């Protein structure tokens, strides 16, 4: 990915490597405390996020049946997201917690509103928005895992640390698919544009006990 232009914000050093290179800023301080303060709500929101990720992957597969590589990778990703959903619900059940009602996701909604129409540009945007959601999920799950370990909940903290690594891998899958499936589109230029939008949304949203 090309370095940001002079009028773009420099990427924060919190991004460790190219697995999530599109992220421009870190979550403002204090989110971890809010997430731990109502862990039931945070985990319930995470379960819904995994559900929606699986549904999104299946929707992409359904809309592009002739794109063999996309179909294969979205099928695999949907299976992984369903497994993560099952694991999160399992951890909740061990705490005696039920799944709470899903709530509108302002973060994802703001990114989805930036998508262009059909054709190669529309597919590119759909893949890149998914990539950015996965990248931010990497950061949030990593933060949550570290906070849980610091609070003494080592088992759940390790679980979230492992999930964070999966989210980083999913980010790369979506970016690589955009490169492969959208010839003629400036994929990385568009990723930079969407990353600026994502950074603005993260900076403006209040902290809540949810993953996004």
C-alpha positions, 0 to 999 in steps of 0.5 A, a space after each residue: 500500500 502506498 504511503 498516505 499523501 501529505 494531506 492524509 493523517 499518518 498511520 498510528 504506530 499501534 498498527 503492527 504490520 501489514 496484516 491490518 495496514 489500512 488502519 490510520 488511527 487507534 481507538 481513542 483511550 478508554 474503550 477497554 474500560 467501557 467494554 469490560 464495564 458491561 462485558 455481557 453487552 460487549 460479548 453479545 454485540 460481538 456474537 452479533 458481529 460474527 453472525 453478520 460477518 458470516 451472513 455477509 460472506 454468504 451474501 457475497 458468495 450468492 451474488 458472485 457464483 461464477 467467481 470461483 476463488 471468491 466463492 471458495 474463500 467466502 464459504 471458508 470465511 463463513 464457516 470460520 465466522 459461524 465457529 466464532 459465533 458458537 465459541 462466543 455464545 459458549 463463553 457467554 453461556 458459561 457465565 449464565 448470560 443470554 444473547 441480547 437483542 441486536 442493535 444498529 451498528 453505526 460504525 458499519 452503517 457509516 462505512 456501508 453508506 460510502 459504497 459505490 453502485 454495481 460493477 467492478 467498483 461496487 464489488 471493490 467497495 464491498 470487499 474493502 468495507 468488509 476488510 476495514 471492518 475486519 481490521 478494526 475488529 482485530 484492534 478491538 478484540 486485541 484490546 479486549 483480550 489484553 484488558 481481560 488478561 490484565 483483569 485476571 480473566 486469562 482464559 477469556 483474554 487468550 480466547 480474544 487474542 486468538 480471535 484477533 489474529 483471525 480478524 487480521 487474516 480476514 482483512 488480508 483475504 478481502 484486500 487480496 480478493 479486491 485486487 484479484 476480482 476488480 481489474 482496472 479499479 484503483 483498489 489501494 487508492 480506494 482503500 486509502 479513501 475508505 480508511 480515512 472515512 473509517 478513521 473519522 468514524 472511529 474518532 467521532 463515535 462514543 465509547 460503548 460496550 460493543 465491538 464497533 
